[in-house]
Amino acid sequence: MTDTIINSIEETLAAATPVMVSSGVGSTFGQNDNVAHEQTIEKLAALFDEYKADQDGVKQYIALTAQLLQKAQHILDDADQTIQKQQRRIRRLEELSTTDELTNLRNRRGLYNDFRSEMDRCERGISEGGLLLMIDLDNFKPINDTFGHSAGDACLRLVGRFLQDAVRPMDVVSRLGGDEFAILMCNTTKNKVLKRAQDLIAQINKLSLAWDGHEIPVRASIGMAEYHSGEAVEAVFDRADLDMYADKENKNTRSGATKPQERECVSA
């Protein structure tokens, strides 16, 4: 629009060269030229007014566009903040859904998720397999019955902390529920970690909980199952469960070999 107005002004000026008439006294415009001159001035004035209005309109349009863009940016910023809050909330809910509230370890669902991811790594050749340990406390019910549920909770937290401190960062420790725990030893073989697993088993059965002036021994039955690529997660759990129950049947023999003075007393 502005270019069109400027072209009209230039054309009007080009056509406005007056025809001079000669008089005895000097050069003046003729009557017809005066009329043409006035018309030219009026036309130029109208064109300049139109140009000014157009420029004002452009300025208003630019100002309005800037306001709309600024408002749109505010809306985008608010939307981005809302999305970030929702993502944080989703992550928190996911953590809660896979975390045991009492021990802050993985719960059964969290362990299964991690185990499936580990089996996927096995399928892709990233992990060579590993070992699943199932741990069941033998004397948990007597602890609850004798010392109360607070003592039982303290015992579970004690075992959970001990197991978490005893494994590698890449391993997964889980409380499956009740007095059952599990450890997923990733990217290894039974031969490589058997001695470490046996030491861990022995150390668990040396633990005791200092509670209200009493030393409460911790006893556990433990089973293990090696896993490799192509196995079903549930099948590995079943094998570890069977091994753990076999150990529980022989728990009297194993616990009898542990003397009270060998226990590691730990305060809750």
MIDOSE-1310 file (N, C-alpha, C; in nm, 2 decimals, decimal comma, always signed):
residues 268
mtdt	+0,08/-0,12/+0,00/+0,00/+0,00/+0,00/+0,09/+0,13/+0,00; +0,19/+0,13/+0,08/+0,28/+0,25/+0,09/+0,35/+0,27/-0,04; +0,39/+0,17/-0,11/+0,46/+0,18/-0,24/+0,37/+0,24/-0,34; +0,25/+0,20/-0,34/+0,15/+0,25/-0,44/+0,13/+0,40/-0,42
iins	+0,11/+0,45/-0,29/+0,09/+0,59/-0,26/+0,21/+0,67/-0,31; +0,34/+0,62/-0,28/+0,46/+0,69/-0,32/+0,47/+0,70/-0,47; +0,43/+0,60/-0,54/+0,43/+0,60/-0,69/+0,33/+0,71/-0,74; +0,22/+0,72/-0,68/+0,11/+0,82/-0,72/+0,17/+0,96/-0,69
ieet	+0,24/+0,98/-0,58/+0,29/+1,12/-0,55/+0,40/+1,15/-0,66; +0,48/+1,06/-0,69/+0,58/+1,09/-0,80/+0,52/+1,11/-0,93; +0,42/+1,04/-0,97/+0,35/+1,07/-1,10/+0,28/+1,20/-1,10; +0,22/+1,24/-0,99/+0,16/+1,37/-0,98/+0,26/+1,49/-0,99
laaa	+0,37/+1,47/-0,92/+0,47/+1,58/-0,93/+0,53/+1,59/-1,07; +0,55/+1,47/-1,14/+0,60/+1,47/-1,28/+0,50/+1,54/-1,37; +0,38/+1,53/-1,35/+0,28/+1,59/-1,44/+0,24/+1,73/-1,41; +0,30/+1,78/-1,30/+0,27/+1,92/-1,25/+0,36/+2,03/-1,30
tpvm	+0,45/+2,00/-1,40/+0,53/+2,11/-1,45/+0,45/+2,21/-1,53; +0,44/+2,33/-1,48/+0,35/+2,43/-1,53/+0,39/+2,48/-1,67; +0,29/+2,52/-1,75/+0,32/+2,58/-1,88/+0,32/+2,73/-1,86; +0,44/+2,79/-1,88/+0,45/+2,93/-1,85/+0,40/+3,01/-1,97
vssg	+0,34/+3,11/-1,94/+0,30/+3,21/-2,04/+0,37/+3,34/-2,02; +0,40/+3,40/-2,13/+0,48/+3,52/-2,12/+0,39/+3,65/-2,12; +0,42/+3,74/-2,03/+0,35/+3,87/-2,02/+0,45/+3,98/-2,04; +0,40/+4,09/-2,06/+0,50/+4,20/-2,08/+0,58/+4,23/-1,96
vgst	+0,53/+4,19/-1,84/+0,61/+4,22/-1,72/+0,70/+4,11/-1,68; +0,66/+3,99/-1,70/+0,74/+3,88/-1,65/+0,66/+3,75/-1,68; +0,72/+3,64/-1,63/+0,66/+3,51/-1,65/+0,56/+3,48/-1,54; +0,43/+3,44/-1,57/+0,33/+3,41/-1,47/+0,25/+3,29/-1,52
fgqn	+0,18/+3,23/-1,42/+0,09/+3,12/-1,46/-0,03/+3,18/-1,53; -0,08/+3,10/-1,63/-0,21/+3,14/-1,68/-0,32/+3,10/-1,59; -0,45/+3,14/-1,63/-0,56/+3,10/-1,54/-0,58/+2,95/-1,53; -0,57/+2,89/-1,65/-0,58/+2,74/-1,65/-0,47/+2,67/-1,57
dnva	-0,36/+2,73/-1,58/-0,25/+2,68/-1,50/-0,27/+2,69/-1,35; -0,33/+2,80/-1,31/-0,36/+2,82/-1,17/-0,46/+2,71/-1,12; -0,56/+2,68/-1,20/-0,65/+2,58/-1,16/-0,58/+2,44/-1,15; -0,50/+2,41/-1,25/-0,43/+2,29/-1,25/-0,33/+2,28/-1,13
heqt	-0,27/+2,39/-1,10/-0,18/+2,40/-0,98/-0,26/+2,37/-0,86; -0,37/+2,43/-0,84/-0,45/+2,40/-0,72/-0,50/+2,26/-0,71; -0,53/+2,20/-0,82/-0,58/+2,06/-0,82/-0,46/+1,97/-0,79; -0,34/+2,01/-0,84/-0,22/+1,93/-0,81/-0,19/+1,93/-0,66
iekl	-0,20/+2,05/-0,60/-0,18/+2,07/-0,46/-0,28/+1,99/-0,37; -0,40/+1,99/-0,41/-0,51/+1,92/-0,34/-0,48/+1,77/-0,35; -0,44/+1,73/-0,47/-0,42/+1,58/-0,49/-0,30/+1,54/-0,41; -0,19/+1,62/-0,41/-0,08/+1,59/-0,33/-0,11/+1,58/-0,18
aalf	-0,19/+1,68/-0,14/-0,23/+1,69/+0,00/-0,31/+1,56/+0,04; -0,40/+1,52/-0,05/-0,48/+1,40/-0,02/-0,39/+1,28/-0,02; -0,29/+1,27/-0,11/-0,20/+1,16/-0,11/-0,11/+1,15/+0,01; -0,06/+1,27/+0,06/+0,02/+1,28/+0,18/-0,06/+1,24/+0,30
deyk	-0,19/+1,28/+0,30/-0,28/+1,24/+0,41/-0,30/+1,08/+0,41; -0,32/+1,03/+0,29/-0,33/+0,89/+0,28/-0,21/+0,81/+0,32; -0,09/+0,87/+0,28/+0,04/+0,81/+0,32/+0,06/+0,81/+0,47; +0,02/+0,93/+0,53/+0,04/+0,94/+0,68/-0,05/+0,84/+0,75
adqd	-0,18/+0,83/+0,70/-0,27/+0,74/+0,76/-0,22/+0,59/+0,75; -0,17/+0,57/+0,63/-0,11/+0,43/+0,60/+0,00/+0,40/+0,70; +0,09/+0,50/+0,71/+0,20/+0,48/+0,81/+0,16/+0,46/+0,95; +0,06/+0,54/+0,99/+0,00/+0,53/+1,12/-0,06/+0,39/+1,14
gvkq	-0,12/+0,34/+1,04/-0,18/+0,21/+1,04/-0,08/+0,10/+1,05; +0,03/+0,12/+0,98/+0,14/+0,02/+0,99/+0,20/+0,02/+1,13; +0,22/+0,14/+1,19/+0,27/+0,15/+1,32/+0,18/+0,08/+1,42; +0,05/+0,11/+1,41/-0,05/+0,04/+1,49/-0,05/-0,11/+1,48
yial	-0,04/-0,15/+1,35/-0,03/-0,29/+1,32/+0,09/-0,36/+1,38; +0,20/-0,29/+1,37/+0,33/-0,34/+1,43/+0,32/-0,35/+1,58; +0,26/-0,24/+1,64/+0,25/-0,24/+1,79/+0,15/-0,35/+1,83; +0,04/-0,37/+1,76/-0,06/-0,47/+1,80/+0,01/-0,61/+1,78
taql	+0,08/-0,63/+1,67/+0,15/-0,76/+1,65/+0,25/-0,79/+1,76; +0,32/-0,69/+1,80/+0,42/-0,70/+1,91/+0,35/-0,74/+2,04; +0,23/-0,68/+2,07/+0,16/-0,71/+2,19/+0,11/-0,86/+2,19; +0,06/-0,89/+2,07/+0,01/-1,03/+2,05/+0,12/-1,13/+2,07
lqka	+0,24/-1,10/+2,01/+0,35/-1,19/+2,02/+0,40/-1,20/+2,17; +0,40/-1,09/+2,24/+0,43/-1,09/+2,38/+0,34/-1,18/+2,46; +0,21/-1,16/+2,43/+0,11/-1,23/+2,50/+0,12/-1,38/+2,47; +0,14/-1,41/+2,34/+0,16/-1,55/+2,31/+0,28/-1,61/+2,38
qhil	+0,39/-1,54/+2,39/+0,51/-1,59/+2,46/+0,48/-1,62/+2,61; +0,40/-1,53/+2,67/+0,36/-1,55/+2,81/+0,28/-1,68/+2,82; +0,19/-1,70/+2,72/+0,11/-1,82/+2,72/+0,20/-1,95/+2,71; +0,29/-1,94/+2,62/+0,39/-2,05/+2,59/+0,47/-2,08/+2,72
ddad	+0,52/-1,97/+2,78/+0,60/-1,99/+2,91/+0,51/-2,05/+3,02; +0,39/-2,01/+3,03/+0,30/-2,07/+3,13/+0,27/-2,22/+3,10; +0,25/-2,25/+2,97/+0,23/-2,38/+2,93/+0,35/-2,47/+2,95; +0,47/-2,41/+2,93/+0,59/-2,49/+2,95/+0,61/-2,52/+3,10
qtiq	+0,58/-2,42/+3,19/+0,59/-2,45/+3,33/+0,49/-2,55/+3,38; +0,37/-2,55/+3,32/+0,27/-2,65/+3,35/+0,31/-2,79/+3,31; +0,37/-2,80/+3,19/+0,42/-2,93/+3,14/+0,53/-2,98/+3,23; +0,62/-2,89/+3,27/+0,73/-2,94/+3,36/+0,68/-2,98/+3,49
kqqr	+0,58/-2,91/+3,55/+0,52/-2,95/+3,68/+0,45/-3,09/+3,66; +0,38/-3,11/+3,55/+0,32/-3,24/+3,53/+0,42/-3,35/+3,51; +0,53/-3,32/+3,44/+0,63/-3,42/+3,42/+0,69/-3,46/+3,55; +0,72/-3,36/+3,64/+0,78/-3,39/+3,77/+0,68/-3,47/+3,85
rirr	+0,55/-3,44/+3,84/+0,45/-3,51/+3,92/+0,44/-3,66/+3,87; +0,44/-3,67/+3,74/+0,44/-3,81/+3,68/+0,56/-3,89/+3,72; +0,68/-3,83/+3,72/+0,80/-3,90/+3,76/+0,79/-3,94/+3,91; +0,73/-3,85/+3,99/+0,72/-3,88/+4,14/+0,62/-3,99/+4,16
leel	+0,51/-3,99/+4,08/+0,41/-4,10/+4,09/+0,47/-4,23/+4,05; +0,55/-4,23/+3,94/+0,62/-4,35/+3,90/+0,71/-4,40/+4,00; +0,78/-4,31/+4,07/+0,87/-4,35/+4,18/+0,80/-4,41/+4,29; +0,68/-4,35/+4,33/+0,60/-4,40/+4,44/+0,55/-4,54/+4,40
sttd	+0,51/-4,56/+4,28/+0,45/-4,69/+4,23/+0,55/-4,80/+4,23; +0,68/-4,77/+4,23/+0,79/-4,87/+4,22/+0,88/-4,87/+4,34; +0,84/-4,80/+4,44/+0,93/-4,79/+4,56/+0,86/-4,83/+4,69; +0,92/-4,91/+4,77/+0,87/-4,96/+4,90/+0,88/-4,84/+5,00
eltn	+0,77/-4,80/+5,06/+0,76/-4,69/+5,14/+0,84/-4,70/+5,27; +0,84/-4,82/+5,32/+0,91/-4,84/+5,45/+1,06/-4,84/+5,44; +1,12/-4,91/+5,34/+1,26/-4,92/+5,33/+1,32/-4,83/+5,22; +1,24/-4,77/+5,14/+1,28/-4,69/+5,02/+1,36/-4,77/+4,92
lrnr	+1,34/-4,90/+4,92/+1,39/-4,99/+4,82/+1,29/-5,00/+4,70; +1,33/-5,07/+4,60/+1,24/-5,11/+4,49/+1,13/-5,20/+4,55; +1,01/-5,18/+4,51/+0,91/-5,28/+4,55/+0,90/-5,39/+4,44; +0,81/-5,48/+4,46/+0,80/-5,60/+4,36/+0,78/-5,55/+4,22
rgly	+0,69/-5,45/+4,20/+0,67/-5,39/+4,06/+0,80/-5,33/+4,01; +0,87/-5,26/+4,09/+0,99/-5,19/+4,05/+1,10/-5,29/+4,01; +1,11/-5,40/+4,09/+1,21/-5,50/+4,06/+1,18/-5,57/+3,93; +1,05/-5,61/+3,91/+1,01/-5,67/+3,78/+1,04/-5,58/+3,66
ndfr	+1,02/-5,45/+3,68/+1,05/-5,36/+3,57/+1,20/-5,36/+3,54; +1,28/-5,35/+3,65/+1,42/-5,35/+3,63/+1,47/-5,48/+3,57; +1,41/-5,59/+3,62/+1,45/-5,73/+3,57/+1,42/-5,74/+3,42; +1,30/-5,69/+3,38/+1,27/-5,70/+3,23/+1,37/-5,61/+3,15
semd	+1,41/-5,50/+3,20/+1,51/-5,42/+3,13/+1,64/-5,49/+3,12; +1,68/-5,56/+3,23/+1,80/-5,64/+3,23/+1,80/-5,75/+3,13; +1,68/-5,82/+3,12/+1,67/-5,93/+3,03/+1,67/-5,87/+2,88; +1,62/-5,75/+2,86/+1,64/-5,69/+2,73/+1,78/-5,66/+2,70
rcer	+1,86/-5,62/+2,80/+2,00/-5,60/+2,77/+2,07/-5,73/+2,74; +2,03/-5,84/+2,81/+2,08/-5,97/+2,78/+2,06/-6,01/+2,63; +1,93/-5,98/+2,59/+1,89/-6,01/+2,45/+1,98/-5,94/+2,35; +2,02/-5,82/+2,38/+2,10/-5,73/+2,29/+2,25/-5,75/+2,31
gise	+2,29/-5,84/+2,40/+2,43/-5,87/+2,42/+2,50/-5,77/+2,50; +2,43/-5,68/+2,57/+2,49/-5,58/+2,65/+2,52/-5,64/+2,79; +2,44/-5,73/+2,84/+2,46/-5,80/+2,97/+2,48/-5,94/+2,94; +2,57/-6,00/+3,02/+2,60/-6,15/+3,00/+2,51/-6,23/+3,09
ggll	+2,42/-6,17/+3,16/+2,33/-6,24/+3,25/+2,36/-6,20/+3,39; +2,32/-6,28/+3,49/+2,34/-6,25/+3,63/+2,28/-6,35/+3,72; +2,26/-6,30/+3,84/+2,21/-6,38/+3,95/+2,10/-6,31/+4,03; +1,99/-6,39/+4,06/+1,88/-6,34/+4,14/+1,89/-6,41/+4,28
lmid	+1,89/-6,33/+4,38/+1,89/-6,38/+4,52/+1,75/-6,35/+4,58; +1,69/-6,45/+4,64/+1,57/-6,43/+4,72/+1,60/-6,45/+4,86; +1,55/-6,36/+4,95/+1,58/-6,36/+5,09/+1,45/-6,35/+5,17; +1,44/-6,44/+5,26/+1,32/-6,45/+5,35/+1,36/-6,46/+5,49
ldnf	+1,31/-6,36/+5,57/+1,35/-6,36/+5,72/+1,28/-6,47/+5,79; +1,35/-6,55/+5,86/+1,30/-6,67/+5,93/+1,22/-6,64/+6,06; +1,27/-6,54/+6,13/+1,22/-6,51/+6,26/+1,14/-6,38/+6,27; +1,09/-6,34/+6,16/+1,02/-6,20/+6,16/+0,89/-6,20/+6,24
kpin	+0,81/-6,31/+6,23/+0,69/-6,31/+6,30/+0,71/-6,31/+6,45; +0,80/-6,39/+6,51/+0,83/-6,38/+6,65/+0,88/-6,24/+6,69; +0,95/-6,17/+6,61/+0,99/-6,03/+6,64/+0,87/-5,94/+6,66; +0,78/-5,95/+6,56/+0,66/-5,87/+6,57/+0,58/-5,91/+6,69
dtfg	+0,56/-6,04/+6,72/+0,48/-6,08/+6,83/+0,54/-6,05/+6,96; +0,67/-6,05/+6,97/+0,74/-6,03/+7,10/+0,76/-5,88/+7,13; +0,81/-5,81/+7,03/+0,86/-5,67/+7,05/+0,77/-5,57/+6,99; +0,67/-5,61/+6,91/+0,58/-5,52/+6,85/+0,62/-5,49/+6,70
hsag	+0,52/-5,43/+6,63/+0,54/-5,40/+6,49/+0,64/-5,29/+6,46; +0,66/-5,20/+6,56/+0,77/-5,10/+6,54/+0,91/-5,17/+6,53; +0,93/-5,27/+6,62/+1,05/-5,34/+6,61/+1,06/-5,42/+6,48; +0,95/-5,47/+6,44/+0,95/-5,54/+6,31/+0,99/-5,45/+6,19
dacl	+0,93/-5,33/+6,19/+0,96/-5,23/+6,09/+1,11/-5,19/+6,10; +1,16/-5,18/+6,22/+1,30/-5,14/+6,23/+1,39/-5,25/+6,18; +1,35/-5,37/+6,20/+1,43/-5,49/+6,15/+1,43/-5,49/+6,00; +1,32/-5,46/+5,94/+1,31/-5,46/+5,79/+1,40/-5,34/+5,74
rlvg	+1,39/-5,23/+5,80/+1,48/-5,12/+5,76/+1,63/-5,15/+5,77; +1,66/-5,22/+5,88/+1,80/-5,26/+5,91/+1,85/-5,35/+5,79; +1,77/-5,46/+5,76/+1,81/-5,55/+5,66/+1,81/-5,48/+5,52; +1,72/-5,39/+5,50/+1,72/-5,31/+5,37/+1,85/-5,23/+5,35
rflq	+1,89/-5,16/+5,46/+2,01/-5,08/+5,46/+2,13/-5,16/+5,44; +2,14/-5,28/+5,51/+2,25/-5,36/+5,50/+2,26/-5,42/+5,35; +2,16/-5,46/+5,29/+2,16/-5,52/+5,16/+2,20/-5,41/+5,06; +2,14/-5,29/+5,07/+2,18/-5,18/+4,98/+2,32/-5,14/+4,99
davr	+2,38/-5,14/+5,11/+2,52/-5,11/+5,12/+2,61/-5,22/+5,08; +2,56/-5,34/+5,06/+2,65/-5,46/+5,03/+2,66/-5,49/+4,88; +2,58/-5,42/+4,80/+2,58/-5,45/+4,66/+2,65/-5,34/+4,58; +2,67/-5,37/+4,45/+2,73/-5,27/+4,36/+2,62/-5,17/+4,32
pmdv	+2,66/-5,05/+4,27/+2,56/-4,95/+4,23/+2,47/-5,00/+4,12; +2,52/-5,09/+4,03/+2,44/-5,15/+3,92/+2,34/-5,25/+3,96; +2,35/-5,31/+4,08/+2,26/-5,41/+4,13/+2,13/-5,35/+4,19; +2,03/-5,43/+4,19/+1,90/-5,38/+4,24/+1,86/-5,46/+4,36
vsrl	+1,83/-5,38/+4,47/+1,78/-5,44/+4,59/+1,63/-5,41/+4,61; +1,55/-5,51/+4,64/+1,41/-5,49/+4,65/+1,35/-5,55/+4,77; +1,25/-5,49/+4,83/+1,16/-5,55/+4,93/+1,04/-5,59/+4,85; +1,02/-5,72/+4,84/+0,90/-5,78/+4,77/+0,77/-5,76/+4,84
ggde	+0,78/-5,75/+4,97/+0,66/-5,75/+5,06/+0,68/-5,83/+5,18; +0,62/-5,79/+5,29/+0,63/-5,86/+5,42/+0,78/-5,87/+5,46; +0,83/-5,99/+5,48/+0,97/-6,00/+5,52/+1,05/-6,06/+5,40; +1,01/-6,04/+5,28/+1,08/-6,10/+5,16/+1,16/-5,99/+5,09
fail	+1,29/-6,02/+5,06/+1,37/-5,92/+4,99/+1,43/-6,00/+4,87; +1,48/-5,92/+4,78/+1,55/-5,98/+4,66/+1,66/-5,89/+4,61; +1,76/-5,95/+4,55/+1,88/-5,88/+4,50/+1,90/-5,93/+4,35; +1,90/-5,83/+4,26/+1,93/-5,86/+4,12/+2,07/-5,82/+4,09
mcnt	+2,16/-5,92/+4,08/+2,30/-5,89/+4,05/+2,32/-5,90/+3,90; +2,34/-5,78/+3,84/+2,33/-5,77/+3,69/+2,47/-5,79/+3,63; +2,46/-5,83/+3,50/+2,58/-5,84/+3,41/+2,70/-5,91/+3,48; +2,67/-6,03/+3,52/+2,78/-6,11/+3,58/+2,74/-6,26/+3,57
tknk	+2,82/-6,35/+3,63/+2,79/-6,49/+3,63/+2,79/-6,55/+3,77; +2,73/-6,66/+3,79/+2,73/-6,72/+3,92/+2,87/-6,75/+3,97; +2,96/-6,79/+3,89/+3,10/-6,82/+3,93/+3,17/-6,69/+3,98; +3,14/-6,58/+3,91/+3,20/-6,46/+3,95/+3,16/-6,40/+4,08
vlkr	+3,03/-6,42/+4,11/+2,97/-6,36/+4,23/+2,93/-6,46/+4,34; +2,96/-6,58/+4,32/+2,92/-6,68/+4,42/+2,98/-6,66/+4,56; +3,11/-6,63/+4,56/+3,18/-6,61/+4,69/+3,12/-6,48/+4,75; +3,09/-6,38/+4,68/+3,03/-6,26/+4,73/+2,89/-6,28/+4,78
aqdl	+2,82/-6,36/+4,71/+2,68/-6,40/+4,75/+2,68/-6,48/+4,88; +2,78/-6,57/+4,89/+2,79/-6,65/+5,01/+2,83/-6,57/+5,13; +2,92/-6,47/+5,11/+2,96/-6,38/+5,22/+2,84/-6,30/+5,27; +2,76/-6,25/+5,17/+2,65/-6,17/+5,20/+2,55/-6,25/+5,28
iaqi	+2,53/-6,38/+5,25/+2,44/-6,47/+5,32/+2,48/-6,48/+5,46; +2,61/-6,51/+5,48/+2,67/-6,53/+5,61/+2,65/-6,40/+5,70; +2,68/-6,28/+5,64/+2,67/-6,16/+5,71/+2,53/-6,12/+5,75; +2,43/-6,16/+5,67/+2,29/-6,13/+5,70/+2,26/-6,21/+5,83
nkls	+2,30/-6,33/+5,84/+2,27/-6,42/+5,95/+2,35/-6,39/+6,07; +2,44/-6,29/+6,06/+2,51/-6,24/+6,18/+2,45/-6,11/+6,23; +2,36/-6,05/+6,16/+2,30/-5,92/+6,20/+2,21/-5,94/+6,32; +2,21/-5,84/+6,40/+2,11/-5,83/+6,51/+2,06/-5,69/+6,53
lawd	+1,94/-5,67/+6,58/+1,88/-5,54/+6,60/+1,89/-5,50/+6,75; +1,95/-5,39/+6,78/+1,94/-5,34/+6,91/+1,81/-5,26/+6,94; +1,73/-5,32/+7,03/+1,59/-5,27/+7,04/+1,55/-5,27/+7,19; +1,54/-5,15/+7,25/+1,48/-5,14/+7,38/+1,56/-5,23/+7,48
ghei	+1,69/-5,22/+7,47/+1,78/-5,30/+7,56/+1,79/-5,44/+7,53; +1,74/-5,49/+7,41/+1,75/-5,62/+7,37/+1,83/-5,63/+7,24; +1,89/-5,75/+7,23/+1,97/-5,78/+7,10/+1,89/-5,88/+7,03; +1,82/-5,84/+6,92/+1,73/-5,93/+6,85/+1,81/-5,99/+6,73
pvra	+1,83/-6,12/+6,72/+1,90/-6,17/+6,61/+1,82/-6,17/+6,48; +1,89/-6,16/+6,37/+1,82/-6,16/+6,24/+1,86/-6,29/+6,17; +1,76/-6,37/+6,13/+1,79/-6,49/+6,06/+1,72/-6,50/+5,93; +1,78/-6,55/+5,82/+1,72/-6,55/+5,69/+1,75/-6,67/+5,61
sigm	+1,66/-6,71/+5,53/+1,68/-6,82/+5,43/+1,70/-6,76/+5,30; +1,79/-6,81/+5,22/+1,82/-6,74/+5,09/+1,83/-6,84/+4,98; +1,78/-6,81/+4,86/+1,79/-6,89/+4,74/+1,84/-6,81/+4,63; +1,90/-6,87/+4,53/+1,96/-6,80/+4,42/+1,93/-6,88/+4,29
aeyh	+1,93/-6,80/+4,18/+1,91/-6,86/+4,05/+1,98/-6,77/+3,95; +2,06/-6,84/+3,86/+2,13/-6,77/+3,76/+2,04/-6,75/+3,64; +2,05/-6,64/+3,57/+1,97/-6,61/+3,45/+2,05/-6,58/+3,33; +2,00/-6,61/+3,22/+2,06/-6,58/+3,09/+1,96/-6,53/+2,99
sgea	+2,01/-6,49/+2,87/+1,93/-6,44/+2,77/+1,83/-6,54/+2,72; +1,71/-6,50/+2,70/+1,60/-6,59/+2,65/+1,51/-6,65/+2,76; +1,55/-6,63/+2,88/+1,46/-6,68/+2,99/+1,35/-6,58/+3,03; +1,24/-6,64/+3,08/+1,13/-6,56/+3,13/+1,16/-6,52/+3,27
veav	+1,13/-6,39/+3,30/+1,15/-6,34/+3,44/+1,09/-6,42/+3,54; +0,96/-6,46/+3,52/+0,89/-6,54/+3,62/+0,95/-6,68/+3,64; +1,01/-6,74/+3,54/+1,08/-6,86/+3,56/+1,20/-6,85/+3,65; +1,27/-6,74/+3,63/+1,39/-6,72/+3,72/+1,35/-6,70/+3,86
fdra	+1,24/-6,62/+3,88/+1,19/-6,60/+4,02/+1,14/-6,74/+4,08; +1,08/-6,82/+4,00/+1,04/-6,95/+4,05/+1,15/-7,04/+4,10; +1,26/-7,04/+4,02/+1,38/-7,12/+4,06/+1,44/-7,06/+4,18; +1,45/-6,93/+4,19/+1,51/-6,87/+4,32/+1,42/-6,90/+4,44
dldm	+1,29/-6,90/+4,42/+1,20/-6,93/+4,53/+1,22/-7,07/+4,57; +1,23/-7,17/+4,48/+1,24/-7,31/+4,52/+1,37/-7,33/+4,59; +1,48/-7,26/+4,55/+1,61/-7,27/+4,62/+1,60/-7,21/+4,76; +1,53/-7,10/+4,77/+1,51/-7,04/+4,90/+1,43/-7,13/+5,00
yadk	+1,33/-7,19/+4,95/+1,25/-7,28/+5,04/+1,33/-7,40/+5,08; +1,41/-7,45/+4,99/+1,50/-7,56/+5,02/+1,60/-7,52/+5,13; +1,65/-7,40/+5,12/+1,74/-7,35/+5,23/+1,66/-7,33/+5,36; +1,54/-7,29/+5,35/+1,46/-7,27/+5,47/+1,44/-7,41/+5,55
enkn	+1,43/-7,51/+5,47/+1,41/-7,65/+5,53/+1,53/-7,69/+5,61; +1,65/-7,63/+5,56/+1,77/-7,67/+5,63/+1,82/-7,56/+5,72; +1,74/-7,46/+5,75/+1,78/-7,34/+5,83/+1,83/-7,37/+5,96; +1,78/-7,48/+6,03/+1,83/-7,51/+6,16/+1,97/-7,55/+6,16
trsg	+2,01/-7,62/+6,06/+2,15/-7,66/+6,05/+2,24/-7,54/+6,02; +2,20/-7,45/+5,93/+2,28/-7,34/+5,90/+2,29/-7,24/+6,02; +2,17/-7,21/+6,08/+2,17/-7,11/+6,19/+2,24/-7,17/+6,31; +2,25/-7,30/+6,33/+2,31/-7,35/+6,44/+2,46/-7,33/+6,44
atkp	+2,51/-7,31/+6,32/+2,66/-7,29/+6,30/+2,70/-7,15/+6,34; +2,60/-7,06/+6,36/+2,63/-6,92/+6,39/+2,62/-6,90/+6,54; +2,73/-6,86/+6,60/+2,73/-6,84/+6,75/+2,68/-6,70/+6,78; +2,61/-6,68/+6,89/+2,56/-6,55/+6,93/+2,67/-6,44/+6,93
qere	+2,79/-6,47/+6,97/+2,89/-6,37/+6,98/+2,95/-6,33/+6,85; +2,91/-6,40/+6,74/+2,95/-6,36/+6,61/+2,86/-6,26/+6,54; +2,75/-6,24/+6,61/+2,65/-6,15/+6,54/+2,70/-6,00/+6,54; +2,66/-5,94/+6,44/+2,69/-5,79/+6,42/+2,57/-5,71/+6,47
cvsa	+2,59/-5,65/+6,59/+2,48/-5,58/+6,65/+2,47/-5,44/+6,59; +2,35/-5,40/+6,53/+2,33/-5,28/+6,47/+2,21/-5,21/+6,53; +2,23/-5,08/+6,56/+2,11/-5,01/+6,62/+2,02/-4,96/+6,51; +1,89/-4,97/+6,53/+1,79/-4,92/+6,43/+1,80/-4,77/+6,42
